[in-house]
């Protein structure tokens, strides 16, 4: 009996232990499954987030590509419009030349006719009389002329055949002079007896016609193929990393700007080449190491800071920039050339248009410092990068007020004012009101207690005319 009780108690204890162990295993399995499920869910969320980020990145790239293509199309359209305007102006000029030549041919032809008639008809009129009668005849109304010609049966009548009762005094004068008018001034057939002067007259006109035809052929654009972007004349190949600008007349300055920008006025620039990008640190380093020239502040042993090779060189004064330009056989652009290149053929406020578009230039808090050249897409109609923002750019022009305007530097002597050179384009610290194609300031050209850390430059070069 006691043994039975002991066995039962032992069995119960074992059952309790077994049950407890089973529950513990189940709990552990459930915990592991929950962790696995959580891990799977976390992985799924990460995959989803990665896919969304990839999709967003693709959409951004697609939008940037579309924006870039649109800008390129706009630039191409502007360059094409500018080319057509230049061609139209050239055609108008050629048309005026042709008209002048035609008038000269008419005059020579008429003189030949008159000389021939005076010899062949032995008329008793001197040249002054003939000229006065010719002018009087020109005043007769066309209806009277036609009636007079019909009276003669479709042929020109002579003085002896005039019916003085049928025609007016003016018609009579026309009848007297009809024989001396060139054939293209009359509706009737010219008399056959005047055929002797036709050959020398044609011989005088043919050379003029040949000159006109040759001029037209020379003015034709080459067939087939599109003009290279930002190079209006395919016959002129720009140097490496430069573009050709044909020059022309444009409106410089702005009546809506500050005192330095007023008043707007017309300026003419000759054809020239200009750098696509600002001069970079790696390009300037070659100059420093080749010539032993003083390096900009912040460089160590004539070497720019790490990672700055494609950034615009700054910390250079006007003399430094000018010496570099001479070393590469170029020059600094004039202020007029710089603005012409920045505004494009449409005379825009910004290189890309008349409205500020954030992100197209390194300005307006787009970054905290200098950016690699060409990184921003706000290029000018001629394809030039960073014409506003990134770094100020030296020009060769001393600061001065425009004609009719007034700026503080006008109070300086001419010597001191010539030591202040014009800088253009603004920098990465500039606002949209400063980073324009017309904003300008004067800055000391020589070293001293002045900050040049936001000032760089690009070079220009003289170019031949496309003709």
C-alpha positions in Angstrom: 0.0 0.0 0.0 2.7 2.4 0.9 4.7 1.4 -2.2 1.6 2.2 -4.3 1.4 5.6 -2.8 5.1 6.3 -3.4 4.9 5.2 -7.0 1.9 7.4 -7.6 3.6 10.4 -6.1 6.7 9.7 -8.1 4.6 9.3 -11.3 2.8 12.6 -10.6 6.1 14.4 -10.1 7.4 13.0 -13.3 4.2 14.1 -15.1 4.5 17.6 -13.7 8.1 17.8 -14.8 7.3 16.5 -18.3 4.5 19.0 -18.7 6.7 21.9 -17.6 9.4 20.8 -20.0 7.0 20.6 -22.8 5.6 24.1 -22.1 9.1 25.5 -22.1 10.0 24.0 -25.4 6.8 25.3 -27.0 7.5 28.8 -25.6 11.0 28.7 -27.0 9.7 27.5 -30.4 7.1 30.3 -30.4 9.7 32.9 -29.6 12.1 31.7 -32.3 9.3 31.7 -34.8 8.3 35.3 -33.8 11.9 36.4 -34.2 12.1 34.7 -37.6 8.9 36.4 -38.7 10.1 39.7 -37.4 13.4 39.2 -39.4 11.5 38.3 -42.5 9.3 41.3 -42.1 12.3 43.6 -41.6 14.0 42.1 -44.6 10.8 42.7 -46.7 10.6 46.3 -45.5 14.3 46.8 -46.4 13.7 45.4 -49.8 10.7 47.6 -50.3 12.5 50.6 -49.1 15.5 49.9 -51.4 13.1 49.4 -54.3 11.4 52.7 -53.6 14.7 54.5 -53.3 15.8 53.0 -56.6 12.6 54.0 -58.2 12.9 57.5 -56.8 16.5 57.7 -58.0 15.5 56.6 -61.5 12.7 59.1 -61.6 15.1 61.9 -60.5 17.6 60.8 -63.1 14.9 60.7 -65.7 13.7 64.2 -64.7 17.3 65.5 -64.7 17.8 64.0 -68.1 14.6 65.5 -69.4 15.6 68.8 -68.0 19.0 68.6 -69.6 17.5 67.6 -73.0 15.1 70.5 -72.7 17.8 73.0 -71.9 19.9 71.6 -74.8 17.0 72.0 -77.2 16.4 75.5 -75.9 20.0 76.3 -76.4 20.0 74.8 -79.9 16.9 76.7 -80.8 18.4 80.0 -79.6 21.6 79.4 -81.5 19.6 78.5 -84.6 17.4 81.6 -84.2 20.5 83.8 -83.8 22.0 82.2 -86.9 18.8 82.9 -88.9 18.8 86.5 -87.7 22.4 87.0 -88.7 21.6 85.4 -92.1 18.6 87.6 -92.6 20.6 90.7 -91.8 23.2 89.5 -94.3 20.5 88.8 -96.9 19.0 92.2 -96.4 22.4 93.8 -96.8 23.0 91.8 -100.0 19.6 92.8 -101.3 20.4 96.4 -100.8 23.7 96.0 -102.6 21.9 94.2 -105.5 19.3 97.1 -105.7 22.1 99.6 -105.8 23.9 97.7 -108.5 20.6 97.4 -110.4 20.1 101.1 -110.2 23.6 101.7 -111.5 23.0 99.2 -114.3 19.8 101.1 -115.2 21.7 104.4 -115.2 24.5 103.0 -117.4 22.0 101.4 -119.7 20.0 104.6 -120.1 23.1 106.6 -120.8 24.1 104.1 -123.4 20.7 104.4 -125.0 20.8 108.2 -125.0 24.3 108.3 -126.4 23.3 105.8 -129.1 20.2 107.9 -130.1 22.2 111.1 -130.2 24.7 109.5 -132.7 22.2 107.6 -134.8 19.4 110.1 -135.0 21.7 113.2 -135.0 19.2 115.0 -132.8 19.8 118.7 -132.2 19.5 118.4 -128.4 22.5 118.6 -126.0 22.8 116.4 -123.0 21.3 119.0 -120.6 18.2 119.4 -122.8 17.8 115.6 -123.1 18.1 115.2 -119.3 15.5 117.9 -118.6 13.1 116.5 -121.1 13.6 113.0 -119.7 12.7 114.2 -116.3 9.6 116.0 -117.7 8.5 112.8 -119.4 8.8 110.9 -116.2 6.1 113.1 -114.7 3.4 112.1 -117.3 0.7 109.8 -115.9 0.9 106.2 -117.1 -2.6 106.5 -118.6 -1.5 109.3 -120.8 1.6 107.4 -121.8 -0.5 104.3 -122.7 -2.9 106.5 -124.7 0.0 108.2 -126.5 1.5 104.8 -127.4 -1.8 103.5 -128.7 -2.1 106.6 -130.9 1.1 105.5 -132.6 -0.3 102.0 -133.2 1.8 100.4 -130.4 5.1 102.0 -131.5 6.9 105.0 -130.3 6.1 108.2 -132.2 8.6 110.9 -133.3 8.2 114.6 -132.9 6.9 115.0 -136.5 4.1 112.4 -135.9 2.6 114.1 -132.8 -1.0 115.2 -133.3 -0.9 118.5 -131.3 -4.7 118.6 -131.2 -5.0 115.1 -129.7 -2.4 115.3 -126.9 -1.7 117.7 -124.0 1.4 119.7 -123.7 2.8 117.1 -121.3 2.1 114.3 -123.7 3.8 116.2 -126.4 6.9 116.5 -124.3 6.7 112.8 -123.6 6.3 112.1 -127.4 9.4 114.1 -128.1 11.4 112.2 -125.5 9.9 108.8 -126.1 12.7 107.9 -128.5 15.3 108.5 -125.8 13.7 106.4 -123.0 15.2 102.9 -122.3 13.1 100.1 -123.6 12.1 98.8 -120.1 10.4 102.2 -119.4 8.0 101.8 -122.3 5.1 99.3 -122.9 5.5 99.3 -126.6 8.1 97.6 -128.7 11.4 99.4 -129.2 12.3 100.4 -132.7 14.5 97.9 -134.5 16.8 100.7 -135.7 18.2 100.9 -132.1 19.5 97.4 -132.0 23.0 98.6 -132.5 23.5 99.7 -128.9 22.0 96.5 -127.3 25.2 94.4 -127.6 27.4 97.0 -125.7 24.7 97.6 -123.2 24.4 93.8 -122.4 28.1 93.6 -122.2 28.0 96.3 -119.5 25.3 94.5 -117.5 26.7 90.9 -117.6 29.7 91.6 -115.3 27.4 93.2 -112.7 25.1 90.2 -112.9 28.0 87.8 -112.5 29.2 89.7 -109.4 25.7 89.5 -107.8 25.4 85.7 -108.6 28.8 85.0 -107.1 28.0 87.0 -103.9 24.7 85.0 -103.5 26.5 81.7 -103.9 29.2 82.6 -101.4 26.6 83.6 -98.9 24.8 80.2 -99.1 25.0 78.0 -96.1 26.6 74.5 -96.6 23.9 71.9 -97.3 23.4 68.9 -95.1 24.3 68.5 -91.5 23.6 70.7 -88.5 25.8 73.5 -87.3 28.1 72.5 -84.4 26.5 73.7 -81.1 27.5 77.2 -80.1 29.7 77.6 -83.3 27.7 79.7 -85.7 30.3 79.4 -88.5 31.4 75.8 -89.5 34.4 77.3 -91.3 36.0 78.4 -88.0 37.2 75.7 -85.7 37.7 77.0 -82.1 40.7 75.9 -80.0 40.3 73.1 -77.5 37.8 73.7 -74.7 36.7 77.0 -76.2 33.7 78.1 -78.3 33.4 80.6 -81.2 31.2 83.6 -80.7 30.4 85.6 -83.9 30.0 88.9 -82.2 27.5 91.5 -83.2 25.4 94.2 -81.6 23.6 93.6 -78.3 22.0 95.6 -75.4 24.4 95.7 -72.5 23.4 96.6 -68.9 19.9 96.8 -67.5 17.5 99.6 -66.5 16.1 97.3 -63.9 19.4 96.7 -62.0 21.3 98.8 -59.6 23.4 101.9 -60.3 26.3 99.8 -61.7 24.0 98.2 -64.3 22.3 101.3 -65.6 21.6 102.5 -68.2 21.0 99.8 -70.8 22.9 100.6 -74.0 23.8 99.1 -77.3 27.3 97.7 -77.8 29.2 96.0 -80.6 31.6 93.2 -80.1 33.9 91.5 -82.7 34.1 87.7 -83.1 36.1 86.0 -80.4 36.7 82.7 -78.7 36.1 82.1 -75.0 36.7 79.2 -72.5 33.8 76.9 -71.9 34.8 76.5 -68.2 36.5 78.6 -65.6 40.3 77.9 -65.3 40.7 75.0 -62.9 43.2 74.3 -60.2 44.9 71.5 -62.1 45.3 73.8 -65.1 46.7 76.7 -63.0 49.1 74.2 -61.3 50.9 73.5 -64.6 51.5 77.3 -64.9 52.8 77.5 -61.3 55.2 74.5 -61.6 56.4 75.3 -65.1 57.2 79.0 -64.5 57.8 79.0 -60.7 55.0 81.5 -60.3 53.6 82.3 -56.9 50.9 79.8 -56.0 47.5 81.0 -54.6 47.0 81.2 -50.9 46.1 77.8 -49.3 48.3 75.8 -51.7 51.1 73.8 -50.3 54.4 73.5 -52.2 52.7 74.8 -55.3 50.0 72.1 -55.1 46.3 72.6 -54.7 44.4 71.0 -51.8 43.3 67.4 -52.3 40.1 67.0 -54.3 40.2 70.5 -55.8 41.7 69.6 -59.2 38.4 70.4 -61.1 37.3 73.3 -59.0 37.9 76.8 -60.3 41.2 78.3 -59.2 40.6 81.2 -56.8 42.8 83.3 -54.6 44.2 84.9 -57.7 44.3 88.6 -58.3 44.0 90.3 -61.7 47.7 90.3 -62.4 47.9 86.5 -61.6 45.0 85.8 -64.0 46.4 88.1 -66.7 49.8 86.4 -66.5 48.3 83.0 -66.8 46.3 84.1 -69.8 49.4 85.4 -71.5 51.2 82.1 -70.7 48.6 80.1 -72.6 48.7 82.7 -75.4 45.2 83.9 -74.6 43.8 87.0 -72.8 41.2 88.0 -70.3 37.8 88.8 -71.9 36.6 92.3 -72.0 33.5 93.2 -69.9 31.5 93.5 -73.1 32.6 90.1 -74.4 31.8 88.5 -71.1 28.3 89.9 -70.9 27.6 89.0 -74.6 28.7 85.4 -73.9 26.6 85.2 -70.7 23.3 86.7 -72.1 23.3 84.9 -75.4 21.6 86.1 -78.6 18.3 86.8 -76.7 19.9 89.1 -74.1 18.6 87.1 -71.1 19.0 88.2 -67.5 20.4 84.7 -66.6 22.4 82.4 -68.9 19.3 80.2 -69.3 16.5 82.7 -69.4 14.9 85.7 -67.6 13.7 83.8 -64.5 15.9 82.4 -61.7 15.8 78.6 -61.5 17.2 77.2 -58.3 19.8 74.5 -58.8 21.0 75.6 -62.3 23.9 77.5 -60.9 26.1 77.3 -57.8 24.5 80.3 -56.0 21.5 81.0 -53.8 22.7 78.4 -51.2 23.0 75.7 -53.7 26.2 74.5 -51.9 28.5 75.6 -49.1 31.6 76.2 -51.3 33.1 75.9 -54.8 31.9 73.1 -57.1 33.7 71.4 -59.9 33.4 73.3 -63.1 30.5 72.3 -65.3 28.7 70.5 -62.5 25.6 72.7 -62.7 23.4 72.6 -65.8 22.6 76.3 -66.2 24.7 76.8 -69.3 24.4 79.8 -71.6 22.9 79.7 -75.1 26.5 79.4 -76.4 27.2 76.3 -74.1 29.3 78.1 -71.5 29.3 76.7 -67.9 29.2 78.6 -64.6 28.7 82.1 -66.2 26.9 82.9 -62.9 27.7 81.5 -59.5 30.6 79.3 -58.3 33.4 82.0 -58.6 33.6 85.7 -59.6 35.4 86.2 -62.9 38.0 88.8 -63.8 37.6 90.8 -67.0 40.2 93.0 -68.6 38.1 96.2 -68.3 38.6 98.8 -65.5 35.4 99.6 -63.6 33.6 102.6 -65.0 30.0 103.9 -65.1 28.1 103.5 -68.3 27.4 106.6 -70.4 24.7 108.5 -68.5 25.1 106.5 -65.3 27.0 107.2 -62.1 28.8 104.9 -59.6 30.9 105.6 -56.5 34.2 104.8 -58.3 33.6 107.8 -60.5 35.0 109.9 -57.6 38.4 108.2 -58.0 41.1 109.6 -60.1 41.6 107.9 -63.5 44.8 106.2 -62.3 43.2 104.8 -59.2 40.1 103.8 -61.1 42.2 101.9 -63.6 43.5 99.8 -60.7 40.0 98.6 -60.1 39.0 95.9 -62.6 35.5 94.7 -63.3 34.5 91.3 -61.9 31.4 89.5 -63.2 29.1 86.5 -62.5 28.9 86.4 -58.7 30.0 83.3 -56.7 28.5 80.5 -54.6 27.6 83.1 -51.9 25.6 85.3 -54.3 21.9 85.8 -54.3 19.7 85.5 -57.4 19.8 89.3 -57.7 23.6 89.2 -57.8 24.2 86.1 -59.9 22.9 87.7 -63.1 24.5 88.4 -66.5 24.5 92.2 -65.9 25.6 92.5 -62.3 29.0 94.0 -62.0 31.5 95.3 -59.4 35.0 96.7 -59.3 37.7 95.0 -57.3 41.4 95.9 -56.7 43.7 94.2 -59.2 46.8 93.9 -57.1 47.6 92.0 -53.9 47.0 93.7 -50.6 44.5 93.4 -47.7 41.8 92.1 -50.1 40.0 88.8 -50.3 40.4 87.0 -53.6 39.2 83.6 -52.3 35.9 83.7 -54.3 37.5 85.2 -57.5 38.6 83.2 -60.5 38.6 83.7 -64.2 38.3 82.3 -67.7 40.2 83.2 -70.9 39.3 84.6 -74.3 41.1 84.9 -77.6 40.6 87.0 -80.8 38.9 85.2 -83.6 38.6 85.9 -87.3 35.4 87.0 -88.9 33.4 84.2 -90.5 33.7 86.1 -93.8 
